[in-house]
Amino acid sequence: MIGIDLVYIPEFAKQLKLGGDIFLQKSFNAAESNSKNTEHLAGIWAAKEAVIKAMGKRPNKLTDILIVAKNERPVARVGDHELEISISHHGDYAVAVAKKEDQ
């Protein structure tokens, strides 16, 4: 299954500003939110949304989805599952694609 998500970075920046630390804590793991770079966080957000679409269900918490680097490539970990992801940025947009292998 494939999932994709597109984030408009200026709107995401407004969410970050309005939600503050609570938004960060509910949406990102500590390792993910080390960077306060809005563009970087928007890419991770897009990846999490793409993972939800690829899995066909939303986890209990967004922090249950962990975006990490494996062999210098991003992957998503959700419990025992690992999904391939790709994240890209251009101008005011971040996009991510997630691929879940059929089991």
BELLINSUL-V340188 format. One record per residue. RES is the residue in one letter. SS is DSSP state (hx for helix, st for strand, lp for the rest). BURIAL is # if it has 24 or more other ideal C-beta (glycine too) atoms within 12 Angstrom, else .. D_LAST is the distance of its C-alpha to the last C-alpha in Angstrom with 2 decimals. Layout:
res=RES ss=SS burial=BURIAL d_last=D_LAST
res=RES ss=SS burial=BURIAL d_last=D_LAST
//
This chain:
res=M ss=lp burial=. d_last=10.45
res=I ss=st burial=. d_last=13.79
res=G ss=st burial=# d_last=16.36
res=I ss=st burial=# d_last=19.99
res=D ss=st burial=# d_last=23.06
res=L ss=st burial=# d_last=26.72
res=V ss=st burial=# d_last=29.24
res=Y ss=st burial=. d_last=33.00
res=I ss=hx burial=# d_last=34.24
res=P ss=hx burial=. d_last=37.72
res=E ss=hx burial=. d_last=36.33
res=F ss=hx burial=# d_last=33.86
res=A ss=hx burial=. d_last=36.93
res=K ss=hx burial=. d_last=38.68
res=Q ss=hx burial=. d_last=35.85
res=L ss=hx burial=# d_last=36.06
res=K ss=hx burial=. d_last=39.82
res=L ss=hx burial=. d_last=39.89
res=G ss=hx burial=. d_last=37.18
res=G ss=hx burial=. d_last=38.40
res=D ss=hx burial=. d_last=37.13
res=I ss=hx burial=. d_last=35.58
res=F ss=hx burial=. d_last=33.32
res=L ss=hx burial=# d_last=32.37
res=Q ss=hx burial=. d_last=31.67
res=K ss=hx burial=. d_last=29.52
res=S ss=hx burial=# d_last=27.51
res=F ss=lp burial=# d_last=27.31
res=N ss=lp burial=# d_last=26.92
res=A ss=lp burial=. d_last=30.07
res=A ss=lp burial=. d_last=28.82
res=E ss=hx burial=# d_last=27.78
res=S ss=hx burial=# d_last=31.13
res=N ss=hx burial=. d_last=33.29
res=S ss=lp burial=. d_last=34.00
res=K ss=lp burial=. d_last=36.14
res=N ss=lp burial=. d_last=35.74
res=T ss=hx burial=# d_last=34.96
res=E ss=hx burial=# d_last=33.33
res=H ss=hx burial=# d_last=30.97
res=L ss=hx burial=# d_last=30.08
res=A ss=hx burial=# d_last=29.58
res=G ss=hx burial=# d_last=26.99
res=I ss=hx burial=# d_last=25.09
res=W ss=hx burial=# d_last=25.47
res=A ss=hx burial=# d_last=24.10
res=A ss=hx burial=# d_last=21.06
res=K ss=hx burial=# d_last=20.43
res=E ss=hx burial=# d_last=20.91
res=A ss=hx burial=# d_last=18.55
res=V ss=hx burial=# d_last=15.80
res=I ss=hx burial=# d_last=16.61
res=K ss=hx burial=# d_last=16.37
res=A ss=hx burial=# d_last=13.01
res=M ss=hx burial=# d_last=11.55
res=G ss=lp burial=. d_last=13.66
res=K ss=lp burial=. d_last=15.60
res=R ss=lp burial=. d_last=18.35
res=P ss=lp burial=. d_last=18.44
res=N ss=lp burial=. d_last=21.65
res=K ss=lp burial=. d_last=23.29
res=L ss=hx burial=# d_last=22.91
res=T ss=hx burial=. d_last=23.64
res=D ss=hx burial=# d_last=20.32
res=I ss=st burial=# d_last=18.98
res=L ss=st burial=# d_last=20.43
res=I ss=st burial=# d_last=21.07
res=V ss=st burial=. d_last=22.09
res=A ss=st burial=. d_last=23.03
res=K ss=st burial=. d_last=21.25
res=N ss=lp burial=. d_last=23.20
res=E ss=lp burial=. d_last=25.18
res=R ss=st burial=. d_last=22.29
res=P ss=st burial=# d_last=21.00
res=V ss=st burial=# d_last=17.61
res=A ss=st burial=# d_last=16.57
res=R ss=st burial=# d_last=15.71
res=V ss=st burial=# d_last=14.80
res=G ss=lp burial=. d_last=14.89
res=D ss=lp burial=. d_last=12.37
res=H ss=st burial=# d_last=10.39
res=E ss=st burial=# d_last=11.93
res=L ss=st burial=# d_last=12.13
res=E ss=st burial=# d_last=14.42
res=I ss=st burial=# d_last=17.47
res=S ss=st burial=# d_last=20.79
res=I ss=st burial=# d_last=23.95
res=S ss=st burial=. d_last=27.24
res=H ss=st burial=# d_last=30.67
res=H ss=st burial=. d_last=33.56
res=G ss=lp burial=. d_last=36.71
res=D ss=lp burial=. d_last=36.06
res=Y ss=st burial=. d_last=32.31
res=A ss=st burial=# d_last=29.10
res=V ss=st burial=# d_last=25.84
res=A ss=st burial=# d_last=22.26
res=V ss=st burial=# d_last=19.01
res=A ss=st burial=# d_last=15.54
res=K ss=st burial=# d_last=12.34
res=K ss=lp burial=# d_last=8.87
res=E ss=lp burial=. d_last=6.26
res=D ss=lp burial=. d_last=3.75
res=Q ss=lp burial=. d_last=0.00
//
